[in-house]
Amino acid sequence: MNKIVFVVPDMAGGGTERVISLLANEYVQRGIPTAILSFAGNQQAYKLDDRVETVSAGAASGGNPLVRLKRIAFMRKYFKENKNCNIFSFSTIGTGFIVISTLFMKRKMLVSERTDPKSCDHKLYRDFFYTFADALVCQTKDSVECFPKILQKKACVIGNPVDPTIPQVYCGERKHKIVTAGRLEPVKNHAMLIEAFGEFVKEFPDYTLDIYGKGSLEENMQIQIAEKELEGKVILHGFSANVKEEIYDSSMFVLSSNYEGISNSMIEALAMGIPVIATDCPIGGSRTYIENEVNGLLVPTGDDQAMTAAMKKIAADSELSEKMSKKASEIREMSSVEKIADQMLVAAGMR
């Protein structure tokens, strides 16, 4: 089978990078030559099989046109040396670089849209370069409908894989710990989560809120924690490659995002049987996986009062918590890496 080349800005810690690492490891285990081409860095936050080739086309450009030209030249040389490879673009900006660097070359390209298409700041750029793709993979049906008809015709829906190494469902008394994992950026709306927890903890003072991730808002969050007098109750852990092992026995996992494609950390929390509360983000990533009060709780985006109420509901009702935990864990089989990897190959015309 022809080589698969994933294209991404960098492999720093994040949901997209985690999906790529899972798929890349799965493909090399099947004997499919696989590479990851990063065009704006050379970090590697997640463990890769030694057989996965990693290539960097340079550092972040900072808008420098010369750096971008060198990047495109590097990519063109690489794709010439790897003729007939199947390109899996997991980047809107990167798709443009791929199209330009492969001008007048035969190539097959699958583009994977990783977030809410409505949130894109470069829609004209995106829609133009996506037309050069052979297939477009979206995460939900609502996401597909955000694109022009010409792109909808080549689109399909494929969810995210569950890491097969995640801990099994915890049996026993759960720690009074509420957890979340994600970049400390505005889209994740940690400010709302901290606000909601501040009200929750007045009634349930033995709980903590543990936040895993790094980002530009860390200082702002520390200020908010101090203003709310939540020091020692809200804990910022930074990025952890072992977050799954650190949260598996928690009382609940919370997703507070304003918008998402599909949250990998949410899916993995469900698969580990952690009771989950998630904002019902646009394009339906959360509601694709969560049936309210069956395997989790959905709350409106930006609604700290609804979030507080949902936290209290889980903390006060052990039977509901246990029922949702058992039902949520069924996602392990539904979203296995093997199944998602197969679906990606079909979408790319490789099966």
N, C-alpha and C positions, 0 to 999 in steps of 0.2 A: 504494500500500500504506500502511496506517496506520502512524503513528509508533511507534517502539520507544523505550521509556524504561527504561534500566538503573537500578536502585536499589542503592546500596552505601553503607556508612558514609563512606568517604573513598577517594580514589584515590592514596593513598600507595603506595610500592613494595611489591609482594606478588604472589603467584600469581593470586589472584582478580582483582586490578586489571589485571594483564597480559592475562588472558583477555578481560575486558571491553573493554580498549582495542583488542585485535585484532578482536573481533567488531564493535565500533562502527565502526571504520575500514572494515571489509569492507562493512557495510550501507550506509554513506553512499556508498561507491564504486558500489554497485548502485542508488543513487538512492532509498534508503529513508530517510526522515527519522529521525534517531536522536539521543537525548539521554542524558546521564548525570546523574542526580540524586543528589548526595551529601548525606546528612543529618547528618553529624557532622564536617564539615571541608570544606576546599576545595583540598586539595593535588592535584597532577597530576604523578605521577612518570614516566609514559610518554607518548610523543608521540601526539597525536591529530590526525586530519584536521581542518582548519579548519571543516569543515561539521558536525562533531559538536558539538551544543549541550551546554554544561556549566552545571549549576545547583547551588547549594548552599542547603540548607534551614537552615543554621546550623552552629555549632561543636559539639564534643562536650558533652554535657549534664552529665557528672560526677554523674549521678543526680538532677539538679535537675528537679523536675516542671514548673516554669514554662518552662524551656528546651524540654522535651519537648512541652509544649502548643503553644508557638510553632512548633515544628518541624512538628507535625501540621497546624496551621492553614496553614502555608506549603505543605505538600504537598497539602492539600485544594484550596487555591486553584489550584495548578499543575495538578492533575489535572482540575479543572473547565475550565480554559483549554485543556486538551489532551484533549478528550473522544474516546473511542474509541481511545485509544492502547493499545498492548500493553505491559504492564509486565513487565519481566524482573527479578525480585528475586534478588539475589546475596547476601542477608543474612538470617540467621534473625531477628534483632531487627528488622531493617527490614521484614520481611514483616508483622509486627504493626502497625507504623506505617502501612503501605500499607492494610491492611484497615480500620483505624480511620479513616484520612483519606479513604477512599472509601466510607464507609457511605452506603447509599441511592443510590449512583451505579453505573451500569453500567460494568463494566471487565473486561478480560481480564488474567489474571496467571499467568505462569510463574514457578515458584520453582526455583532451582538450588542444590542442596545441595553445598557446597564442601569438606566435610571428613568425617571419620569420624563418622557420626550417633551412635555410642555415646559419643563424647567430649563431647557437648553437655551443658551445665550447666542448660539450660532446656527439658527434653524436653516437659513438659506444655504450656508456652507454645508451643513449636515445633509440636508435633503439632496443637494447637488451631488455630493460625493457618494452618498449611499446608493444612488442610481447605478453606479458602476459595480455594485456588489451582485453576486449571483444569488445570494440568500440573505435575508434579514431575520435575525432571531430576536424576538421580544419576550418579556417575562410574563406578560398578562395580555388578555384579549383587549382590555381598555388601552393598553400601550399601542397595540397595532393600529387601533382606530385613530390615533393621534397623527399618523403619517398620511401623506398624500396617497391617492388611490394607486399610483404607479408603484409605490413602495409596498403598499398593502398586498399587492398581488404576489410579491416574492417573500412575504413574511410568514413566520410560523411562531408558535408559542412554546417555549421550553423553560421550565423552572430551574431552580438552582439545586445542585447536588448537596447531599448531606455527607459530611466527613465521616468515613467509616470507622475512624479511630476515636470518635467521641465516646465519653463514658456511657455505660448503661444507665437505665433509669434508676435513680437512687431510691432505696427502700429504707425507711426509717424516719425519724423526726428531722425535719428540715431546719436548717439554721434560719434564724430570723434576720435574713439578709435579702434585700431587694437589689437586683443587679441589672446593669445594662452595659452594652459594649458597642462602641462606634466612635467615629472621629468627633473631636470636640469642635464642631463647626455649627454655624447657625441653622443649617437644614435639620440637624438632629434635635434641636430645641431642648437642650438639657436645662435651660433656664426654667421652662415650664415644668419639667420633671422635678427640679429642686423645689420649686414653689409648691407643687402638689405634695411632695414628700414632707415639706415643712408642716403642712396641715395634718397629714396622716400620722406623723410621729407624735403629735400631741395626744392622740388616743392610744397609739401603740409605741410607747417610748423605748421598747427593747429592740427595735429594728434599726438596721443601718441601710444606707443607700450606697452601693459600691459601683463606681463608674470606671469602666476600662476603656482606654483609648487616649489619643493625644491629638492636639490641634491648636488652632489659633486662639480659642476662647478659654484656655485653661486659666489664665489670670483673671478674666472676668468672672469665671465660675468660682474661683477662690474668694473673690470679693463678695459675691452673692452669698456664699456659704457663711462667711464671717458676718455679713449683715443680718442673716437669718438666725445667727447663733447656732449653727448646725455643725460646728467643728467637732470632729470625732464621730459624727452621725452620717455625714456625707463624705465619702472617701474617694479621692481621685487616685487611681492606681497607675495611670499611664498605660502604654501599650503592653500587652502580654501575649506572647505566642502560645501560652498554655492556659488561656482564659477559660477554656472548656473545663479543665480539671479544677479550676478555682471556683467555678460557679455551679457545678452539677448538683450540689446539695442545698441550693438556695430556695427560699420560699416562693419567690416569683422573679420573672424576668420582665422588664418593661422596655418597650420601644416607644419613643416620644416624638419621632420624626414628623416634620411638616410634609415631606414627600420622600418617597423611596421608589426604587425599582422593586426588588425583593430583598429584604434584609436577611443576609446569611446568618447573622447572630440570632435573629428571631427563629429561623427555621431550625437551627441547631438546638436552641433552647427547647423548642417544641419536641424535637426528636429525643432529647434527654429527659423529657417528661417534667420539665420545670413549668409550673403554671405561668402562662404568658398573658400580659396586657399589651395591646398594640394600638397605636393610632390608626384609624381607617384612612390611610393616605390615598391621594389621587392615584389613578391607574390600578388600584385594587390589589396591590401586592399582599397586604395583610389579609384582606378578606378572601383571597385565593386559598389561603392555608388555614384561616381561623373561622370556625363557625361559632358565633357568639354564644357563650355559656355552655358550649359542648366540649371544645378542646382549647378554649381560651376566651379572653374578653376583648372586645373592640370598643374604643372610645373615639370621639371626634378629635380631629387635629386641633392643637392649640387650646384645649379645654382642660385647664388644671383642676377644676372642680370635679369633672367627670373622671379624671385620672385618680384623684384622691379617693373618690367613691369606689372605684374599681379595686384599688389597693386594699381598702377596708373590707370589701366584700370577700376577697381571697383570704385575708388575715383572719376574718371572723368565721369563715365557713370551711372547716377542714374536709367535709364530705364533698363539697363542690371542688375544692382544690384537688383532692385525690381523683375524682371523676375526670376532671380536665387533664390531669397529668397522664392518666392511663390512655385516654383517647388521643392525646397529642402525640404520644410516642409512636403511633402507627405510621407517622410520616417517614420514619427511618426506611421502611421498605418502599414506600411510594416514590421517594426522591433519592434512591441510591445512586452512587456515582456511576455504576454500571449502566443503569437505565438512562441517565442524563447524557452520558458519553455516547451511547448508541443513538440517541435522538439527534445529537449534534452531528454525528457522521451522516445520518440520513439527510438532515437539512443541507449539509454541504455537498450532497450528491456522491458521497464516498461509500454508500451501501445501497 
